Amino acid sequence: MSVEATTIITLRIFGDSLVPDEVTALLGVEPTHAHAKGDRHIGKDGREFAKRRVGMWQLRAEESAGTFESRVLGLLACLPRSEAAWSAITQNLEVDLSVGYFMERTNEELLVTTKVLSALASRGIELLLDIYDPVGGAEACAPNNSSKRTR
């Protein structure tokens, strides 16, 4: 089984008060995608949807040949370790690492090491596992990058 080919790893920061440029300035890295609450939502086909209901800032891990651990730690390595920066973000915004895991067969495993868990916890980042069974594959569905989650 090729974990690298079947996982989509995205750092997500969201909330009503999110200002994408402020998050970018705090983290020092450009997002893969970002929008503010109330921004227009235009689909890839040009169709316009309802305005964005919540602000979102996302950074997706590279789809490399690395292990799950190396991809997560590589993503976190390009972000500050500063407790002050993460405290400023997590004080008013929700932060998680969304992992879309597309199984190639039933009953597969995905090991989340203590090194990864510690790196996430030290920044106040929650772990969201979105697991898909092998029926239909990654093309049939995409990870849930919505912000409908509540605490």
Biotite code that builds the C-alpha atoms (Angstrom):
import biotite.structure as struc

atoms = struc.array([
    struc.Atom([0.000, 0.000, 0.000], chain_id="A", res_id=1, res_name="MET", atom_name="CA", element="C"),
    struc.Atom([1.318, 3.426, -0.910], chain_id="A", res_id=2, res_name="SER", atom_name="CA", element="C"),
    struc.Atom([0.416, 5.859, 1.885], chain_id="A", res_id=3, res_name="VAL", atom_name="CA", element="C"),
    struc.Atom([2.031, 8.741, 0.008], chain_id="A", res_id=4, res_name="GLU", atom_name="CA", element="C"),
    struc.Atom([-0.272, 8.327, -2.997], chain_id="A", res_id=5, res_name="ALA", atom_name="CA", element="C"),
    struc.Atom([-3.400, 8.051, -0.863], chain_id="A", res_id=6, res_name="THR", atom_name="CA", element="C"),
    struc.Atom([-3.150, 10.903, 1.642], chain_id="A", res_id=7, res_name="THR", atom_name="CA", element="C"),
    struc.Atom([-3.954, 14.581, 1.260], chain_id="A", res_id=8, res_name="ILE", atom_name="CA", element="C"),
    struc.Atom([-2.551, 16.621, 4.141], chain_id="A", res_id=9, res_name="ILE", atom_name="CA", element="C"),
    struc.Atom([-3.753, 20.194, 4.698], chain_id="A", res_id=10, res_name="THR", atom_name="CA", element="C"),
    struc.Atom([-3.214, 22.666, 7.525], chain_id="A", res_id=11, res_name="LEU", atom_name="CA", element="C"),
    struc.Atom([-6.500, 24.556, 7.913], chain_id="A", res_id=12, res_name="ARG", atom_name="CA", element="C"),
    struc.Atom([-7.099, 27.738, 9.876], chain_id="A", res_id=13, res_name="ILE", atom_name="CA", element="C"),
    struc.Atom([-10.621, 29.135, 9.928], chain_id="A", res_id=14, res_name="PHE", atom_name="CA", element="C"),
    struc.Atom([-13.026, 31.438, 11.684], chain_id="A", res_id=15, res_name="GLY", atom_name="CA", element="C"),
    struc.Atom([-15.358, 34.378, 11.217], chain_id="A", res_id=16, res_name="ASP", atom_name="CA", element="C"),
    struc.Atom([-12.664, 36.912, 12.123], chain_id="A", res_id=17, res_name="SER", atom_name="CA", element="C"),
    struc.Atom([-9.918, 35.396, 9.941], chain_id="A", res_id=18, res_name="LEU", atom_name="CA", element="C"),
    struc.Atom([-8.054, 37.911, 7.778], chain_id="A", res_id=19, res_name="VAL", atom_name="CA", element="C"),
    struc.Atom([-5.918, 35.903, 5.318], chain_id="A", res_id=20, res_name="PRO", atom_name="CA", element="C"),
    struc.Atom([-3.147, 38.514, 5.041], chain_id="A", res_id=21, res_name="ASP", atom_name="CA", element="C"),
    struc.Atom([-2.775, 38.644, 8.833], chain_id="A", res_id=22, res_name="GLU", atom_name="CA", element="C"),
    struc.Atom([-2.403, 34.852, 9.086], chain_id="A", res_id=23, res_name="VAL", atom_name="CA", element="C"),
    struc.Atom([0.099, 34.887, 6.209], chain_id="A", res_id=24, res_name="THR", atom_name="CA", element="C"),
    struc.Atom([2.121, 37.597, 7.987], chain_id="A", res_id=25, res_name="ALA", atom_name="CA", element="C"),
    struc.Atom([2.110, 35.657, 11.280], chain_id="A", res_id=26, res_name="LEU", atom_name="CA", element="C"),
    struc.Atom([3.165, 32.387, 9.644], chain_id="A", res_id=27, res_name="LEU", atom_name="CA", element="C"),
    struc.Atom([5.529, 33.839, 7.048], chain_id="A", res_id=28, res_name="GLY", atom_name="CA", element="C"),
    struc.Atom([4.368, 31.545, 4.256], chain_id="A", res_id=29, res_name="VAL", atom_name="CA", element="C"),
    struc.Atom([1.882, 31.952, 1.402], chain_id="A", res_id=30, res_name="GLU", atom_name="CA", element="C"),
    struc.Atom([-1.218, 29.731, 1.650], chain_id="A", res_id=31, res_name="PRO", atom_name="CA", element="C"),
    struc.Atom([-2.292, 27.184, -0.918], chain_id="A", res_id=32, res_name="THR", atom_name="CA", element="C"),
    struc.Atom([-5.741, 28.778, -0.662], chain_id="A", res_id=33, res_name="HIS", atom_name="CA", element="C"),
    struc.Atom([-7.263, 31.541, 1.448], chain_id="A", res_id=34, res_name="ALA", atom_name="CA", element="C"),
    struc.Atom([-10.420, 33.612, 1.637], chain_id="A", res_id=35, res_name="HIS", atom_name="CA", element="C"),
    struc.Atom([-12.186, 35.899, 4.098], chain_id="A", res_id=36, res_name="ALA", atom_name="CA", element="C"),
    struc.Atom([-15.750, 35.581, 5.352], chain_id="A", res_id=37, res_name="LYS", atom_name="CA", element="C"),
    struc.Atom([-18.063, 37.210, 2.811], chain_id="A", res_id=38, res_name="GLY", atom_name="CA", element="C"),
    struc.Atom([-15.712, 36.774, -0.169], chain_id="A", res_id=39, res_name="ASP", atom_name="CA", element="C"),
    struc.Atom([-17.276, 35.706, -3.455], chain_id="A", res_id=40, res_name="ARG", atom_name="CA", element="C"),
    struc.Atom([-17.075, 31.974, -4.152], chain_id="A", res_id=41, res_name="HIS", atom_name="CA", element="C"),
    struc.Atom([-16.490, 31.222, -7.819], chain_id="A", res_id=42, res_name="ILE", atom_name="CA", element="C"),
    struc.Atom([-16.199, 27.563, -8.837], chain_id="A", res_id=43, res_name="GLY", atom_name="CA", element="C"),
    struc.Atom([-13.616, 26.192, -11.267], chain_id="A", res_id=44, res_name="LYS", atom_name="CA", element="C"),
    struc.Atom([-16.285, 26.205, -13.960], chain_id="A", res_id=45, res_name="ASP", atom_name="CA", element="C"),
    struc.Atom([-17.004, 29.909, -13.361], chain_id="A", res_id=46, res_name="GLY", atom_name="CA", element="C"),
    struc.Atom([-20.269, 29.271, -11.531], chain_id="A", res_id=47, res_name="ARG", atom_name="CA", element="C"),
    struc.Atom([-20.889, 31.613, -8.601], chain_id="A", res_id=48, res_name="GLU", atom_name="CA", element="C"),
    struc.Atom([-21.943, 30.167, -5.271], chain_id="A", res_id=49, res_name="PHE", atom_name="CA", element="C"),
    struc.Atom([-23.121, 31.840, -2.065], chain_id="A", res_id=50, res_name="ALA", atom_name="CA", element="C"),
    struc.Atom([-20.587, 34.101, -0.379], chain_id="A", res_id=51, res_name="LYS", atom_name="CA", element="C"),
    struc.Atom([-18.059, 32.426, 1.907], chain_id="A", res_id=52, res_name="ARG", atom_name="CA", element="C"),
    struc.Atom([-19.611, 31.803, 5.311], chain_id="A", res_id=53, res_name="ARG", atom_name="CA", element="C"),
    struc.Atom([-16.314, 31.681, 7.197], chain_id="A", res_id=54, res_name="VAL", atom_name="CA", element="C"),
    struc.Atom([-12.730, 32.772, 6.627], chain_id="A", res_id=55, res_name="GLY", atom_name="CA", element="C"),
    struc.Atom([-10.244, 30.032, 5.675], chain_id="A", res_id=56, res_name="MET", atom_name="CA", element="C"),
    struc.Atom([-6.461, 29.794, 5.275], chain_id="A", res_id=57, res_name="TRP", atom_name="CA", element="C"),
    struc.Atom([-5.028, 26.497, 3.970], chain_id="A", res_id=58, res_name="GLN", atom_name="CA", element="C"),
    struc.Atom([-1.559, 25.131, 3.365], chain_id="A", res_id=59, res_name="LEU", atom_name="CA", element="C"),
    struc.Atom([-1.342, 21.755, 1.643], chain_id="A", res_id=60, res_name="ARG", atom_name="CA", element="C"),
    struc.Atom([1.628, 19.427, 2.093], chain_id="A", res_id=61, res_name="ALA", atom_name="CA", element="C"),
    struc.Atom([3.612, 18.512, -0.994], chain_id="A", res_id=62, res_name="GLU", atom_name="CA", element="C"),
    struc.Atom([2.538, 15.273, -2.633], chain_id="A", res_id=63, res_name="GLU", atom_name="CA", element="C"),
    struc.Atom([5.985, 13.731, -2.435], chain_id="A", res_id=64, res_name="SER", atom_name="CA", element="C"),
    struc.Atom([7.392, 10.257, -2.104], chain_id="A", res_id=65, res_name="ALA", atom_name="CA", element="C"),
    struc.Atom([7.987, 10.780, 1.612], chain_id="A", res_id=66, res_name="GLY", atom_name="CA", element="C"),
    struc.Atom([6.352, 8.994, 4.491], chain_id="A", res_id=67, res_name="THR", atom_name="CA", element="C"),
    struc.Atom([3.276, 10.369, 6.234], chain_id="A", res_id=68, res_name="PHE", atom_name="CA", element="C"),
    struc.Atom([5.482, 11.534, 9.126], chain_id="A", res_id=69, res_name="GLU", atom_name="CA", element="C"),
    struc.Atom([8.014, 13.246, 6.863], chain_id="A", res_id=70, res_name="SER", atom_name="CA", element="C"),
    struc.Atom([5.283, 15.027, 4.906], chain_id="A", res_id=71, res_name="ARG", atom_name="CA", element="C"),
    struc.Atom([3.580, 16.364, 8.052], chain_id="A", res_id=72, res_name="VAL", atom_name="CA", element="C"),
    struc.Atom([6.864, 17.392, 9.684], chain_id="A", res_id=73, res_name="LEU", atom_name="CA", element="C"),
    struc.Atom([7.994, 18.947, 6.396], chain_id="A", res_id=74, res_name="GLY", atom_name="CA", element="C"),
    struc.Atom([4.824, 21.032, 6.280], chain_id="A", res_id=75, res_name="LEU", atom_name="CA", element="C"),
    struc.Atom([5.279, 22.146, 9.887], chain_id="A", res_id=76, res_name="LEU", atom_name="CA", element="C"),
    struc.Atom([8.984, 22.903, 9.310], chain_id="A", res_id=77, res_name="ALA", atom_name="CA", element="C"),
    struc.Atom([8.114, 25.788, 6.973], chain_id="A", res_id=78, res_name="CYS", atom_name="CA", element="C"),
    struc.Atom([6.012, 27.391, 9.741], chain_id="A", res_id=79, res_name="LEU", atom_name="CA", element="C"),
    struc.Atom([7.207, 29.219, 12.858], chain_id="A", res_id=80, res_name="PRO", atom_name="CA", element="C"),
    struc.Atom([7.634, 27.335, 16.118], chain_id="A", res_id=81, res_name="ARG", atom_name="CA", element="C"),
    struc.Atom([6.949, 30.501, 18.114], chain_id="A", res_id=82, res_name="SER", atom_name="CA", element="C"),
    struc.Atom([4.450, 29.909, 20.879], chain_id="A", res_id=83, res_name="GLU", atom_name="CA", element="C"),
    struc.Atom([3.397, 33.561, 20.588], chain_id="A", res_id=84, res_name="ALA", atom_name="CA", element="C"),
    struc.Atom([2.513, 33.213, 16.890], chain_id="A", res_id=85, res_name="ALA", atom_name="CA", element="C"),
    struc.Atom([0.452, 30.057, 17.440], chain_id="A", res_id=86, res_name="TRP", atom_name="CA", element="C"),
    struc.Atom([-1.196, 31.492, 20.525], chain_id="A", res_id=87, res_name="SER", atom_name="CA", element="C"),
    struc.Atom([-2.259, 34.559, 18.520], chain_id="A", res_id=88, res_name="ALA", atom_name="CA", element="C"),
    struc.Atom([-3.775, 32.297, 15.877], chain_id="A", res_id=89, res_name="ILE", atom_name="CA", element="C"),
    struc.Atom([-5.449, 29.701, 18.105], chain_id="A", res_id=90, res_name="THR", atom_name="CA", element="C"),
    struc.Atom([-6.884, 32.304, 20.477], chain_id="A", res_id=91, res_name="GLN", atom_name="CA", element="C"),
    struc.Atom([-9.696, 33.285, 18.082], chain_id="A", res_id=92, res_name="ASN", atom_name="CA", element="C"),
    struc.Atom([-9.448, 30.814, 15.204], chain_id="A", res_id=93, res_name="LEU", atom_name="CA", element="C"),
    struc.Atom([-9.809, 27.069, 14.770], chain_id="A", res_id=94, res_name="GLU", atom_name="CA", element="C"),
    struc.Atom([-6.732, 25.199, 13.552], chain_id="A", res_id=95, res_name="VAL", atom_name="CA", element="C"),
    struc.Atom([-6.451, 21.616, 12.412], chain_id="A", res_id=96, res_name="ASP", atom_name="CA", element="C"),
    struc.Atom([-4.414, 19.310, 10.245], chain_id="A", res_id=97, res_name="LEU", atom_name="CA", element="C"),
    struc.Atom([-6.889, 17.667, 7.897], chain_id="A", res_id=98, res_name="SER", atom_name="CA", element="C"),
    struc.Atom([-5.776, 14.295, 6.577], chain_id="A", res_id=99, res_name="VAL", atom_name="CA", element="C"),
    struc.Atom([-7.784, 12.812, 3.722], chain_id="A", res_id=100, res_name="GLY", atom_name="CA", element="C"),
    struc.Atom([-6.822, 9.127, 3.752], chain_id="A", res_id=101, res_name="TYR", atom_name="CA", element="C"),
    struc.Atom([-7.972, 7.062, 0.775], chain_id="A", res_id=102, res_name="PHE", atom_name="CA", element="C"),
    struc.Atom([-7.636, 3.361, 1.528], chain_id="A", res_id=103, res_name="MET", atom_name="CA", element="C"),
    struc.Atom([-6.680, 1.036, -1.315], chain_id="A", res_id=104, res_name="GLU", atom_name="CA", element="C"),
    struc.Atom([-8.324, -1.903, 0.461], chain_id="A", res_id=105, res_name="ARG", atom_name="CA", element="C"),
    struc.Atom([-10.329, -2.386, 3.650], chain_id="A", res_id=106, res_name="THR", atom_name="CA", element="C"),
    struc.Atom([-8.676, -2.562, 7.072], chain_id="A", res_id=107, res_name="ASN", atom_name="CA", element="C"),
    struc.Atom([-5.565, -0.496, 6.373], chain_id="A", res_id=108, res_name="GLU", atom_name="CA", element="C"),
    struc.Atom([-3.492, 1.322, 8.961], chain_id="A", res_id=109, res_name="GLU", atom_name="CA", element="C"),
    struc.Atom([-2.106, 4.840, 9.121], chain_id="A", res_id=110, res_name="LEU", atom_name="CA", element="C"),
    struc.Atom([0.433, 5.344, 11.900], chain_id="A", res_id=111, res_name="LEU", atom_name="CA", element="C"),
    struc.Atom([0.483, 8.808, 13.466], chain_id="A", res_id=112, res_name="VAL", atom_name="CA", element="C"),
    struc.Atom([3.736, 8.850, 15.429], chain_id="A", res_id=113, res_name="THR", atom_name="CA", element="C"),
    struc.Atom([4.282, 10.536, 18.781], chain_id="A", res_id=114, res_name="THR", atom_name="CA", element="C"),
    struc.Atom([6.706, 12.880, 17.005], chain_id="A", res_id=115, res_name="LYS", atom_name="CA", element="C"),
    struc.Atom([3.869, 14.110, 14.761], chain_id="A", res_id=116, res_name="VAL", atom_name="CA", element="C"),
    struc.Atom([1.364, 14.282, 17.625], chain_id="A", res_id=117, res_name="LEU", atom_name="CA", element="C"),
    struc.Atom([3.829, 16.255, 19.762], chain_id="A", res_id=118, res_name="SER", atom_name="CA", element="C"),
    struc.Atom([4.591, 18.705, 16.931], chain_id="A", res_id=119, res_name="ALA", atom_name="CA", element="C"),
    struc.Atom([0.867, 19.315, 16.397], chain_id="A", res_id=120, res_name="LEU", atom_name="CA", element="C"),
    struc.Atom([0.066, 19.613, 20.105], chain_id="A", res_id=121, res_name="ALA", atom_name="CA", element="C"),
    struc.Atom([2.884, 22.089, 20.769], chain_id="A", res_id=122, res_name="SER", atom_name="CA", element="C"),
    struc.Atom([1.278, 24.439, 18.226], chain_id="A", res_id=123, res_name="ARG", atom_name="CA", element="C"),
    struc.Atom([-2.314, 23.857, 19.364], chain_id="A", res_id=124, res_name="GLY", atom_name="CA", element="C"),
    struc.Atom([-3.198, 22.075, 16.098], chain_id="A", res_id=125, res_name="ILE", atom_name="CA", element="C"),
    struc.Atom([-5.960, 19.454, 16.215], chain_id="A", res_id=126, res_name="GLU", atom_name="CA", element="C"),
    struc.Atom([-5.794, 16.348, 14.019], chain_id="A", res_id=127, res_name="LEU", atom_name="CA", element="C"),
    struc.Atom([-8.770, 15.588, 11.760], chain_id="A", res_id=128, res_name="LEU", atom_name="CA", element="C"),
    struc.Atom([-8.735, 12.205, 10.006], chain_id="A", res_id=129, res_name="LEU", atom_name="CA", element="C"),
    struc.Atom([-11.109, 11.935, 7.065], chain_id="A", res_id=130, res_name="ASP", atom_name="CA", element="C"),
    struc.Atom([-10.983, 8.263, 6.049], chain_id="A", res_id=131, res_name="ILE", atom_name="CA", element="C"),
    struc.Atom([-12.441, 6.875, 2.823], chain_id="A", res_id=132, res_name="TYR", atom_name="CA", element="C"),
    struc.Atom([-13.027, 3.243, 1.988], chain_id="A", res_id=133, res_name="ASP", atom_name="CA", element="C"),
    struc.Atom([-11.586, 1.886, -1.258], chain_id="A", res_id=134, res_name="PRO", atom_name="CA", element="C"),
    struc.Atom([-14.867, 1.982, -3.201], chain_id="A", res_id=135, res_name="VAL", atom_name="CA", element="C"),
    struc.Atom([-14.504, 4.645, -5.888], chain_id="A", res_id=136, res_name="GLY", atom_name="CA", element="C"),
    struc.Atom([-11.000, 5.778, -4.888], chain_id="A", res_id=137, res_name="GLY", atom_name="CA", element="C"),
    struc.Atom([-9.717, 9.318, -4.482], chain_id="A", res_id=138, res_name="ALA", atom_name="CA", element="C"),
    struc.Atom([-11.438, 10.476, -7.663], chain_id="A", res_id=139, res_name="GLU", atom_name="CA", element="C"),
    struc.Atom([-14.879, 9.675, -6.247], chain_id="A", res_id=140, res_name="ALA", atom_name="CA", element="C"),
    struc.Atom([-14.655, 12.045, -3.319], chain_id="A", res_id=141, res_name="CYS", atom_name="CA", element="C"),
    struc.Atom([-12.479, 14.784, -1.905], chain_id="A", res_id=142, res_name="ALA", atom_name="CA", element="C"),
    struc.Atom([-11.455, 15.419, 1.694], chain_id="A", res_id=143, res_name="PRO", atom_name="CA", element="C"),
    struc.Atom([-13.872, 17.471, 3.707], chain_id="A", res_id=144, res_name="ASN", atom_name="CA", element="C"),
    struc.Atom([-12.237, 20.915, 3.588], chain_id="A", res_id=145, res_name="ASN", atom_name="CA", element="C"),
    struc.Atom([-15.420, 22.587, 4.698], chain_id="A", res_id=146, res_name="SER", atom_name="CA", element="C"),
    struc.Atom([-15.546, 24.441, 7.961], chain_id="A", res_id=147, res_name="SER", atom_name="CA", element="C"),
    struc.Atom([-18.766, 22.904, 9.285], chain_id="A", res_id=148, res_name="LYS", atom_name="CA", element="C"),
    struc.Atom([-16.940, 21.280, 12.189], chain_id="A", res_id=149, res_name="ARG", atom_name="CA", element="C"),
    struc.Atom([-17.862, 22.515, 15.645], chain_id="A", res_id=150, res_name="THR", atom_name="CA", element="C"),
    struc.Atom([-16.163, 22.057, 18.987], chain_id="A", res_id=151, res_name="ARG", atom_name="CA", element="C"),
])
